[in-house]
Amino acid sequence: MTKLQLNKLKQLAENTAKQCVKLCLILKKKLLTTKSPLNKKNIFNLIKLLTERWHTFALILTAFIAIYYGLGAAISSEINNRLNQELKITTPAQKHLPAAITHVLKAQIVDSPWTPSLPAIFPASILDNMPNFQKGSKDSANFFIKKLAARYADKNLKEASQLLDYTPDIWIFSSIKEDKLAPGSAKQYRKAIDKITEFNTSSPVSAITPAQDFLYLTKAVISRLNRQISHLNKHIREHNAEQLDFKADDIFYQTKGEIYTLHYIVSALAKDYKEEIIQAEQYENITAALNQLELAENLAPLAVKNASPNDVFEANHLLYLAYYLSEAQSRLQTVYYKIKLNSMKVNP
């Protein structure tokens, strides 16, 4: 929401408050015109006043709802997608990759409200952009936790992945039995963050060479990118002919959540395996991949469009995302094969 829109909402709030005060003063005056306590006559006068001024009450109620949800959602639903933030590394032995995953999870779950589980009473619940973004970011992080858990056979990572598998829309009550209390989604995810942090501080030693580690993880990134590109292209093919595509913004923001996490993942890999990348002369390609992901993440249309790819007047923002992701994937594939070739030369 722009500053101009916020100022208009604030002005509307001030005007509504003035109307409320004015109406309360009239009510007070009406009730105090007689010395007797509240009786049938006073109650009748109050009902009469409410009837005469029903439009004012309706206006105040409508304005209150609009301000509460509109202004509240604007304030509480700002998507946290800042890239290139400094990671918390306390010892030289710690890896950047687990720290990056911890960072993105904290940004969406600890530093921001976990909106997918909020009930309708909260203003942030009326927007679906932030919930979709957060779910995309969390799912991508969980994908790489599973990969790390399989790689290192680590108990903490396995438990973290199980916690991140927890359904995202639980606030207090179970989604299966609505009258039963259940642990909140955000609470389970915070436990997962603690498990990942514990894994990174324990510094497991891999018996596999750094180059093989890098290839394993980069292949996972390429696979995740391919999944997102396929999903975007499928939706474009099936729905671009529709006049109004109500699912386009859901997919757009969920994909942006994935991209947010992937950018931190690739950046962390570039730091953890810097020597292997430089030896293969692939620093330029991995930097280019990061730039493409950043361009995709910075896309911020006022309204998400899924027009026909052949339309010269309407935009297709899903197609833009797919293009940037394809470019990043192509660069990473080059990095992958170059380092694989170098690894084969060293260890034939």
C-alpha positions as CSV (number, residue, x, y, z in Angstrom):
1,M,0.0,0.0,0.0
2,T,1.3,3.4,-1.0
3,K,1.8,6.4,1.4
4,L,-1.0,8.2,-0.4
5,Q,-3.4,5.4,0.3
6,L,-2.3,5.2,3.9
7,N,-2.9,8.9,4.3
8,K,-6.3,8.6,2.8
9,L,-7.2,5.8,5.3
10,K,-5.8,7.8,8.2
11,Q,-8.0,10.8,7.1
12,L,-11.0,8.5,6.9
13,A,-10.3,7.2,10.4
14,E,-10.1,10.8,11.7
15,N,-13.4,11.7,10.1
16,T,-15.1,8.6,11.4
17,A,-13.8,9.3,14.9
18,K,-15.2,12.8,14.8
19,Q,-18.6,11.4,13.7
20,C,-18.5,8.9,16.6
21,V,-17.7,11.6,19.2
22,K,-20.5,13.8,17.8
23,L,-23.0,11.0,17.9
24,C,-22.0,10.1,21.5
25,L,-22.4,13.6,22.6
26,I,-26.0,13.7,21.1
27,L,-26.8,10.4,22.9
28,K,-25.5,11.7,26.2
29,K,-27.5,14.9,25.8
30,K,-30.6,13.0,25.1
31,L,-30.2,10.7,28.0
32,L,-29.4,13.5,30.4
33,T,-32.3,15.8,29.4
34,T,-34.4,14.2,32.1
35,K,-33.5,13.9,35.8
36,S,-35.0,10.4,36.1
37,P,-32.9,7.3,35.6
38,L,-33.1,5.3,32.4
39,N,-36.8,4.4,32.0
40,K,-39.2,3.4,29.2
41,K,-39.4,6.9,27.9
42,N,-35.6,7.3,27.7
43,I,-35.3,3.9,26.1
44,F,-37.9,4.9,23.6
45,N,-36.1,8.2,22.9
46,L,-32.9,6.2,22.4
47,I,-34.5,3.8,19.9
48,K,-36.1,6.8,18.1
49,L,-32.7,8.5,17.9
50,L,-31.1,5.3,16.5
51,T,-33.9,4.9,14.0
52,E,-33.5,8.5,12.8
53,R,-29.8,8.3,12.5
54,W,-29.5,4.7,11.2
55,H,-27.5,5.8,8.2
56,T,-24.9,7.4,10.4
57,F,-24.6,4.2,12.5
58,A,-24.3,2.2,9.3
59,L,-21.7,4.6,7.9
60,I,-19.6,4.4,11.2
61,L,-19.8,0.6,11.3
62,T,-18.8,0.3,7.6
63,A,-16.0,2.7,8.1
64,F,-14.8,0.9,11.2
65,I,-14.7,-2.4,9.4
66,A,-13.0,-0.9,6.4
67,I,-10.4,0.9,8.5
68,Y,-9.8,-2.1,10.8
69,Y,-9.3,-4.5,8.0
70,G,-7.9,-2.2,5.4
71,L,-5.4,-0.2,7.5
72,G,-4.7,-3.2,9.7
73,A,-4.0,-5.5,6.8
74,A,-1.7,-2.9,5.2
75,I,0.3,-2.5,8.3
76,S,0.5,-6.2,9.4
77,S,0.8,-7.8,6.0
78,E,4.0,-6.3,4.5
79,I,5.8,-9.1,2.8
80,N,9.3,-9.6,4.2
81,N,11.3,-10.4,1.0
82,R,14.5,-8.5,1.6
83,L,17.5,-10.2,0.0
84,N,21.2,-10.2,0.7
85,Q,20.7,-9.8,4.5
86,E,23.7,-10.8,6.7
87,L,23.5,-14.3,8.0
88,K,24.2,-15.2,11.6
89,I,27.4,-17.2,11.6
90,T,29.0,-17.4,15.0
91,T,32.0,-19.8,14.3
92,P,34.1,-20.4,11.2
93,A,33.1,-24.1,11.2
94,Q,29.4,-23.2,10.6
95,K,28.0,-23.6,7.1
96,H,26.1,-20.8,5.4
97,L,23.5,-23.1,4.0
98,P,21.8,-24.1,7.3
99,A,22.2,-20.5,8.4
100,A,20.4,-19.3,5.2
101,I,17.5,-21.7,5.8
102,T,17.3,-20.6,9.4
103,H,17.3,-16.9,8.3
104,V,14.4,-17.3,5.8
105,L,12.3,-19.3,8.2
106,K,12.9,-16.7,11.0
107,A,12.0,-13.9,8.6
108,Q,8.6,-15.5,7.8
109,I,7.7,-17.0,11.1
110,V,9.4,-15.1,13.9
111,D,10.0,-11.6,12.5
112,S,6.6,-11.6,10.8
113,P,3.2,-13.0,11.8
114,W,2.5,-16.4,10.3
115,T,-0.6,-15.3,8.3
116,P,-1.7,-18.7,6.8
117,S,-3.0,-19.7,10.2
118,L,-4.7,-16.5,11.3
119,P,-8.5,-16.6,11.8
120,A,-10.9,-14.0,10.2
121,I,-10.8,-11.7,13.2
122,F,-7.2,-10.6,12.3
123,P,-6.9,-8.0,9.5
124,A,-4.0,-9.9,7.9
125,S,-6.3,-12.8,7.2
126,I,-8.1,-11.0,4.4
127,L,-5.1,-10.9,2.2
128,D,-3.8,-14.0,0.4
129,N,-0.6,-12.6,-1.1
130,M,1.4,-12.8,2.2
131,P,0.1,-16.3,3.2
132,N,1.0,-17.7,-0.2
133,F,4.4,-16.1,-0.1
134,Q,5.1,-17.5,3.3
135,K,3.9,-21.0,2.4
136,G,6.1,-20.9,-0.7
137,S,9.2,-19.8,1.3
138,K,8.6,-22.4,4.0
139,D,8.0,-25.3,1.6
140,S,11.2,-24.5,-0.3
141,A,13.2,-24.4,2.9
142,N,11.7,-27.7,4.0
143,F,12.7,-29.3,0.6
144,F,16.3,-28.5,1.3
145,I,16.1,-29.6,5.0
146,K,15.0,-33.0,3.7
147,K,17.9,-33.0,1.2
148,L,20.4,-32.2,4.0
149,A,18.8,-34.7,6.4
150,A,19.2,-37.4,3.7
151,R,22.8,-36.3,3.1
152,Y,24.0,-36.2,6.7
153,A,21.5,-38.7,8.3
154,D,21.1,-36.2,11.1
155,K,18.5,-36.6,13.8
156,N,17.9,-32.8,14.3
157,L,17.4,-32.2,10.6
158,K,14.9,-35.2,10.3
159,E,12.9,-33.8,13.2
160,A,13.0,-30.3,11.8
161,S,11.6,-31.6,8.5
162,Q,8.8,-33.4,10.3
163,L,7.9,-30.2,12.1
164,L,7.9,-28.2,8.9
165,D,5.6,-30.8,7.3
166,Y,3.0,-29.7,9.9
167,T,-0.1,-28.2,8.2
168,P,0.3,-24.4,7.8
169,D,-3.2,-23.3,8.8
170,I,-3.5,-24.3,12.4
171,W,-3.9,-21.4,14.9
172,I,-5.4,-23.0,18.0
173,F,-7.9,-25.6,16.8
174,S,-7.3,-28.8,14.8
175,S,-8.3,-28.6,11.2
176,I,-9.7,-32.1,11.4
177,K,-11.6,-31.8,14.7
178,E,-12.5,-28.1,15.1
179,D,-13.4,-28.5,18.7
180,K,-10.0,-29.9,19.7
181,L,-7.0,-27.8,20.6
182,A,-3.9,-28.4,18.6
183,P,-0.4,-26.9,18.5
184,G,-0.2,-23.8,16.3
185,S,1.6,-24.0,13.0
186,A,4.0,-21.2,13.9
187,K,4.9,-22.9,17.2
188,Q,5.9,-26.1,15.4
189,Y,7.9,-24.2,12.9
190,R,9.8,-22.3,15.6
191,K,10.8,-25.7,17.1
192,A,12.1,-26.7,13.6
193,I,14.2,-23.5,13.5
194,D,15.8,-24.5,16.8
195,K,16.6,-28.0,15.5
196,I,18.3,-26.6,12.4
197,T,20.3,-24.2,14.5
198,E,21.4,-27.1,16.7
199,F,22.5,-29.0,13.6
200,N,24.6,-26.1,12.4
201,T,26.3,-25.6,15.7
202,S,27.2,-29.3,15.9
203,S,29.2,-29.0,12.6
204,P,28.9,-32.6,11.2
205,V,31.9,-33.7,9.2
206,S,30.9,-35.2,5.8
207,A,33.0,-38.1,4.4
208,I,32.1,-36.8,0.9
209,T,34.3,-34.3,-0.9
210,P,33.1,-30.6,-1.0
211,A,32.7,-30.9,-4.8
212,Q,30.3,-33.8,-4.4
213,D,28.4,-32.0,-1.7
214,F,28.1,-28.9,-4.0
215,L,26.9,-31.1,-7.0
216,Y,24.3,-32.8,-4.8
217,L,22.9,-29.5,-3.5
218,T,23.1,-27.6,-6.8
219,K,21.2,-30.5,-8.5
220,A,18.5,-30.0,-5.8
221,V,18.3,-26.3,-6.6
222,I,18.0,-27.0,-10.4
223,S,15.3,-29.6,-9.6
224,R,13.3,-27.1,-7.5
225,L,13.6,-24.4,-10.2
226,N,12.4,-26.9,-12.8
227,R,9.4,-27.7,-10.7
228,Q,8.5,-24.1,-10.4
229,I,9.0,-23.4,-14.1
230,S,6.8,-26.4,-15.0
231,H,4.1,-25.3,-12.6
232,L,4.0,-21.8,-14.0
233,N,4.0,-23.0,-17.7
234,K,1.2,-25.4,-17.0
235,H,-1.0,-22.7,-15.4
236,I,-0.2,-20.3,-18.3
237,R,-1.2,-22.9,-20.9
238,E,-4.5,-23.9,-19.1
239,H,-5.7,-20.5,-17.9
240,N,-4.3,-17.7,-20.1
241,A,-7.5,-17.6,-22.2
242,E,-9.7,-16.8,-19.1
243,Q,-10.9,-13.2,-18.7
244,L,-10.2,-13.2,-15.0
245,D,-7.7,-15.6,-13.6
246,F,-8.2,-15.5,-9.8
247,K,-5.5,-18.1,-9.2
248,A,-2.7,-16.2,-10.9
249,D,-1.8,-14.0,-8.0
250,D,-1.8,-17.1,-5.6
251,I,0.7,-18.8,-7.9
252,F,2.7,-15.6,-8.4
253,Y,3.2,-14.9,-4.7
254,Q,3.8,-18.6,-3.8
255,T,6.5,-18.8,-6.5
256,K,8.0,-15.5,-5.2
257,G,8.2,-17.1,-1.8
258,E,10.1,-20.1,-3.3
259,I,12.4,-17.7,-5.2
260,Y,13.1,-15.8,-1.9
261,T,14.4,-19.0,-0.3
262,L,16.2,-20.2,-3.4
263,H,18.2,-16.9,-3.7
264,Y,19.4,-17.4,-0.1
265,I,20.2,-21.0,-0.8
266,V,22.3,-20.3,-4.0
267,S,24.0,-17.4,-2.2
268,A,24.9,-19.7,0.7
269,L,26.3,-22.3,-1.7
270,A,28.4,-19.7,-3.4
271,K,30.0,-19.0,0.0
272,D,30.3,-22.5,1.3
273,Y,31.9,-23.8,-1.9
274,K,33.7,-20.7,-3.1
275,E,37.0,-22.6,-3.8
276,E,35.3,-25.2,-6.0
277,I,33.4,-22.5,-8.0
278,I,36.5,-20.4,-8.5
279,Q,38.6,-23.4,-9.6
280,A,36.0,-24.2,-12.2
281,E,35.9,-20.5,-13.3
282,Q,32.1,-20.4,-12.6
283,Y,31.9,-17.4,-10.3
284,E,30.4,-15.3,-13.1
285,N,27.7,-17.9,-13.9
286,I,26.6,-18.3,-10.3
287,T,26.5,-14.5,-9.8
288,A,24.4,-14.3,-13.0
289,A,22.0,-16.9,-11.6
290,L,21.6,-14.9,-8.4
291,N,20.9,-11.7,-10.4
292,Q,18.1,-13.5,-12.4
293,L,16.6,-14.7,-9.1
294,E,16.8,-11.2,-7.7
295,L,15.1,-9.8,-10.8
296,A,12.3,-12.3,-10.4
297,E,11.9,-11.5,-6.7
298,N,11.7,-7.8,-7.4
299,L,8.7,-8.1,-9.7
300,A,5.9,-6.2,-8.0
301,P,2.9,-5.6,-10.3
302,L,-0.1,-3.7,-9.0
303,A,-2.3,-6.5,-10.3
304,V,-1.0,-9.9,-11.4
305,K,-2.0,-10.7,-15.0
306,N,-2.0,-14.0,-16.9
307,A,-2.7,-12.8,-20.4
308,S,-2.1,-14.8,-23.5
309,P,1.7,-15.0,-24.3
310,N,0.8,-13.6,-27.8
311,D,-1.1,-10.6,-26.4
312,V,0.8,-7.3,-27.1
313,F,-1.4,-5.2,-24.9
314,E,-1.7,-7.3,-21.7
315,A,1.1,-8.5,-19.5
316,N,1.7,-12.0,-18.3
317,H,3.6,-11.8,-15.0
318,L,3.7,-15.6,-14.6
319,L,5.6,-15.8,-17.9
320,Y,8.1,-13.2,-16.6
321,L,8.8,-15.3,-13.5
322,A,9.2,-18.4,-15.7
323,Y,11.7,-16.6,-17.9
324,Y,13.9,-15.4,-15.0
325,L,13.8,-18.8,-13.4
326,S,14.7,-20.5,-16.7
327,E,17.7,-18.1,-17.1
328,A,18.8,-18.9,-13.5
329,Q,18.4,-22.6,-14.1
330,S,20.5,-22.4,-17.3
331,R,23.3,-20.7,-15.5
332,L,23.3,-23.2,-12.6
333,Q,23.3,-26.1,-15.0
334,T,26.5,-24.7,-16.6
335,V,28.0,-24.4,-13.1
336,Y,27.0,-27.9,-12.2
337,Y,28.5,-29.6,-15.3
338,K,31.7,-27.6,-15.2
339,I,32.3,-28.5,-11.5
340,K,31.3,-32.1,-12.2
341,L,33.9,-32.2,-15.1
342,N,36.6,-30.8,-12.8
343,S,35.7,-33.3,-10.1
344,M,36.0,-36.2,-12.6
345,K,39.5,-34.9,-13.6
346,V,40.7,-34.8,-10.0
347,N,39.0,-38.1,-9.1
348,P,38.9,-40.2,-12.3
